[in-house]
């Protein structure tokens, strides 16, 4: 069963050992993540599914990372000390793969012990005092928006039929092109993209996301759209009370933290 669903940013700057004195510039986001961490822990999940844009992906297939253990870390960003080890749920993955195969949804398994920052940052920030098994999943780069929606919907069917208490966390940063100081410079589509995403979340409306044109998504220079499509597909026909805990752009990048309270 589904017990928790959320969308979070995954910038390494949110972790103090990387962001150092700059981390507090995202103080509102950190406070929101602290609140979300409490809600996640209180949901008592048996498994966390992490939907991220930065794992190794296939062009025409969705993929899950299956490893004997997973290591959340930030070594790529100069932090050689922070890490946390997580376990898989192999029985859940096996059942999910069979379920998706029956529906002709392309899904492959890959193995990587070391998690990328798209999974590591949320895990490190949301599970400071506890942990449970995880399943990292990423998108298919060359499949349509509707294919991502369909994948999320199929994932929901399996999660809802499971006796496991499942939490689903989609991670991504919104536009990297909100102002001239942004990592990708300024593009007017950046603000538009972030605005539409906030409206989509607030009203639990995948239709809002689907109104975005390919050029708008591309020019926004973001890494959140496809994880969001999967999440919204998973939450389709699920009663939720979505709450935007925070939106801010302290580093010229849109950070959105949202809790989809299950009704």
C-alpha positions as CSV (number, residue, x, y, z in Angstrom):
1,X,0.0,0.0,0.0
2,X,1.0,3.6,-0.6
3,X,1.6,5.4,2.7
4,X,3.6,8.5,1.7
5,X,4.3,10.6,-1.5
6,X,6.4,13.7,-1.9
7,X,8.5,15.7,-4.3
8,X,11.9,17.2,-3.1
9,X,14.9,19.1,-4.5
10,X,18.2,17.3,-4.5
11,X,20.9,20.0,-4.7
12,X,24.1,18.9,-2.8
13,X,24.3,22.5,-1.5
14,X,21.4,21.6,0.8
15,X,23.9,19.4,2.8
16,X,26.0,21.5,5.1
17,X,29.2,19.5,4.5
18,X,29.0,20.5,0.8
19,X,27.1,23.9,0.9
20,X,29.0,25.0,4.0
21,X,28.1,28.7,4.8
22,X,25.8,28.9,1.7
23,X,23.5,26.1,2.9
24,X,21.5,28.5,5.1
25,X,20.6,30.5,2.1
26,X,18.1,27.7,1.5
27,X,16.8,27.9,5.1
28,X,13.1,27.7,4.1
29,X,13.8,24.6,2.0
30,X,15.7,23.0,4.9
31,X,12.9,23.7,7.3
32,X,10.4,22.2,4.8
33,X,12.5,19.1,4.4
34,X,12.7,18.7,8.2
35,X,8.9,18.8,8.4
36,X,8.7,16.3,5.5
37,X,11.2,14.0,7.2
38,X,9.0,13.9,10.3
39,X,6.0,13.0,8.1
40,X,7.9,10.3,6.3
41,X,9.2,8.7,9.5
42,X,5.6,8.8,11.0
43,X,4.3,6.9,7.9
44,X,6.5,3.8,9.0
45,X,7.4,2.7,5.5
46,X,8.7,-0.8,4.8
47,X,10.2,0.4,1.5
48,X,11.1,3.7,-0.1
49,X,11.0,4.1,-3.9
50,X,13.2,7.0,-5.1
51,X,12.4,8.5,-8.5
52,X,15.4,10.5,-9.8
53,X,16.7,12.0,-12.9
54,X,20.4,11.5,-12.3
55,X,20.7,7.7,-12.1
56,X,22.0,5.7,-15.0
57,X,19.1,5.6,-17.5
58,X,18.2,3.8,-20.7
59,X,16.9,5.6,-23.7
60,X,13.9,3.4,-24.3
61,X,13.3,1.7,-21.0
62,X,12.6,2.6,-17.4
63,X,15.1,1.1,-15.0
64,X,15.5,0.0,-11.4
65,X,18.7,-0.2,-9.5
66,X,19.1,-3.5,-7.7
67,X,22.2,-4.0,-5.5
68,X,23.1,-6.0,-2.4
69,X,23.6,-2.7,-0.7
70,X,23.3,1.0,-1.6
71,X,25.6,3.8,-0.5
72,X,24.3,7.3,-0.3
73,X,27.3,9.6,-0.5
74,X,28.5,13.0,-1.7
75,X,32.1,12.2,-2.7
76,X,31.7,13.7,-6.1
77,X,31.2,17.1,-4.4
78,X,34.2,16.8,-2.1
79,X,32.5,15.4,1.0
80,X,34.5,12.2,1.6
81,X,33.0,11.4,5.0
82,X,29.2,11.6,4.7
83,X,27.6,8.3,3.8
84,X,24.7,6.0,4.7
85,X,24.1,2.3,3.7
86,X,20.7,1.1,2.6
87,X,19.4,-2.4,1.7
88,X,17.2,-3.6,-1.2
89,X,13.9,-5.4,-1.2
90,X,14.6,-8.1,-3.8
91,X,11.2,-9.8,-3.5
92,X,9.4,-6.5,-4.2
93,X,11.6,-5.8,-7.2
94,X,11.1,-9.2,-8.7
95,X,7.3,-8.9,-8.4
96,X,7.4,-5.4,-9.9
97,X,9.4,-6.5,-12.8
98,X,6.9,-9.4,-13.5
99,X,4.0,-7.0,-13.2
100,X,5.4,-4.5,-15.6
101,X,6.4,-7.2,-18.1
102,X,2.7,-8.4,-18.2
103,X,1.7,-4.8,-19.2
104,X,4.4,-4.6,-21.9
105,X,6.1,-1.7,-20.1
106,X,9.9,-1.6,-20.8
107,X,11.7,-2.0,-17.5
108,X,15.2,-3.2,-16.9
109,X,17.4,-3.8,-13.9
110,X,20.8,-2.4,-13.4
111,X,23.3,-2.7,-10.5
112,X,25.1,0.2,-8.9
113,X,26.0,0.3,-5.2
114,X,26.9,3.9,-5.2
115,X,23.9,6.2,-5.5
116,X,24.0,9.5,-7.4
117,X,23.2,12.8,-5.7
118,X,19.6,12.6,-7.1
119,X,19.0,9.8,-4.6
120,X,21.7,10.4,-2.1
121,X,20.7,14.0,-1.1
122,X,17.0,13.2,-0.3
123,X,18.0,10.0,1.6
124,X,20.6,11.8,3.7
125,X,18.3,14.6,4.5
126,X,15.1,12.7,5.1
127,X,16.4,9.6,7.0
128,X,18.9,11.1,9.4
129,X,17.9,8.9,12.4
130,X,16.5,5.8,10.7
131,X,16.4,3.9,7.4
132,X,14.5,1.2,5.5
133,X,15.0,-0.7,2.3
134,X,15.0,1.4,-0.9
135,X,14.4,1.0,-4.7
136,X,16.0,3.7,-6.9
137,X,14.1,4.1,-10.2
138,X,14.8,6.4,-13.1
139,X,13.1,7.4,-16.4
140,X,13.5,6.5,-20.0
141,X,15.0,9.5,-21.9
142,X,13.5,8.9,-25.3
143,X,10.0,7.8,-24.4
144,X,7.0,10.1,-24.5
145,X,5.4,12.0,-21.6
146,X,2.4,9.7,-21.8
147,X,4.7,6.7,-21.5
148,X,6.0,8.1,-18.2
149,X,2.5,8.7,-17.0
150,X,1.6,5.1,-17.9
151,X,4.7,3.8,-16.1
152,X,3.7,5.7,-13.0
153,X,0.2,4.4,-13.2
154,X,1.4,0.8,-13.6
155,X,3.8,1.3,-10.7
156,X,0.8,2.5,-8.6
157,X,-1.1,-0.7,-9.3
158,X,1.7,-2.8,-8.0
159,X,2.3,-0.6,-4.9
160,X,-1.4,-0.5,-4.0
161,X,-1.6,-4.3,-4.2
162,X,1.4,-4.9,-2.1
163,X,1.2,-5.7,1.6
164,X,4.3,-3.5,2.1
165,X,4.0,0.0,3.3
166,X,5.6,2.0,0.5
167,X,6.8,5.6,0.4
168,X,7.4,7.2,-2.9
169,X,9.8,10.2,-3.2
170,X,10.4,12.0,-6.5
171,X,13.5,14.2,-6.6
172,X,14.6,16.9,-9.0
173,X,15.5,20.6,-9.2
174,X,13.3,22.9,-11.2
175,X,14.6,25.5,-13.6
176,X,18.4,26.2,-13.6
177,X,17.7,29.3,-15.7
178,X,15.7,31.7,-13.6
179,X,18.1,34.7,-13.6
180,X,21.4,35.8,-15.1
181,X,23.2,34.4,-12.0
182,X,21.6,30.9,-12.6
183,X,23.9,28.0,-13.6
184,X,22.4,28.0,-17.1
185,X,21.9,31.8,-17.4
186,X,18.5,33.3,-17.9
187,X,15.7,31.9,-20.1
188,X,12.2,33.2,-19.8
189,X,10.8,29.7,-20.0
190,X,12.5,29.0,-16.6
191,X,10.0,31.1,-14.6
192,X,7.1,29.8,-16.7
193,X,8.1,26.2,-16.1
194,X,8.4,26.6,-12.3
195,X,5.1,28.4,-12.2
196,X,3.3,25.6,-14.1
197,X,4.8,22.9,-11.9
198,X,3.7,24.7,-8.7
199,X,0.1,25.0,-10.2
200,X,0.2,21.3,-11.1
201,X,1.2,20.3,-7.7
202,X,-1.1,22.6,-5.8
203,X,-4.1,21.3,-7.8
204,X,-2.9,17.7,-8.3
205,X,-3.2,18.2,-12.0
206,X,-1.1,16.2,-14.4
207,X,-3.0,18.0,-17.2
208,X,-1.1,21.2,-16.2
209,X,2.2,19.4,-16.7
210,X,1.2,18.0,-20.0
211,X,0.4,21.5,-21.3
212,X,4.2,22.3,-21.3
213,X,5.7,22.1,-24.7
214,X,9.0,20.2,-25.4
215,X,10.8,23.5,-26.1
216,X,9.6,25.0,-22.8
217,X,10.8,22.0,-20.8
218,X,14.1,22.0,-22.6
219,X,14.8,25.7,-22.3
220,X,13.9,25.7,-18.6
221,X,17.1,23.6,-18.0
222,X,15.5,21.4,-15.3
223,X,15.8,17.9,-14.0
224,X,12.4,17.4,-12.5
225,X,9.9,17.0,-15.3
226,X,10.1,13.3,-16.0
227,X,10.2,12.2,-12.3
228,X,7.2,14.4,-11.8
229,X,5.3,12.7,-14.6
230,X,6.0,9.3,-13.1
231,X,4.9,10.6,-9.6
232,X,1.7,12.1,-11.0
233,X,1.0,8.9,-12.9
234,X,1.4,7.0,-9.7
235,X,-1.0,9.4,-7.9
236,X,-3.6,9.4,-10.6
237,X,-7.0,8.5,-9.1
238,X,-5.5,8.6,-5.6
239,X,-7.1,11.0,-3.3
240,X,-4.5,13.5,-2.0
241,X,-4.3,16.9,-0.3
242,X,-1.2,18.3,-1.9
243,X,0.8,20.9,0.1
244,X,3.6,23.0,-1.2
245,X,5.8,23.3,1.9
246,X,8.3,25.6,0.2
247,X,9.3,27.0,-3.2
248,X,12.4,29.2,-3.4
249,X,15.4,29.8,-5.7
250,X,18.3,30.8,-3.5
251,X,21.1,29.7,-5.9
252,X,19.2,30.6,-9.1
253,X,17.7,27.2,-9.2
254,X,14.1,26.4,-8.3
255,X,13.7,24.2,-5.2
256,X,10.2,22.8,-4.6
257,X,9.3,20.7,-1.6
258,X,5.8,19.2,-1.7
259,X,3.9,16.7,0.5
260,X,1.0,14.8,-1.2
261,X,-0.9,14.0,2.0
262,X,-2.9,10.9,1.3
263,X,-6.6,11.3,2.0
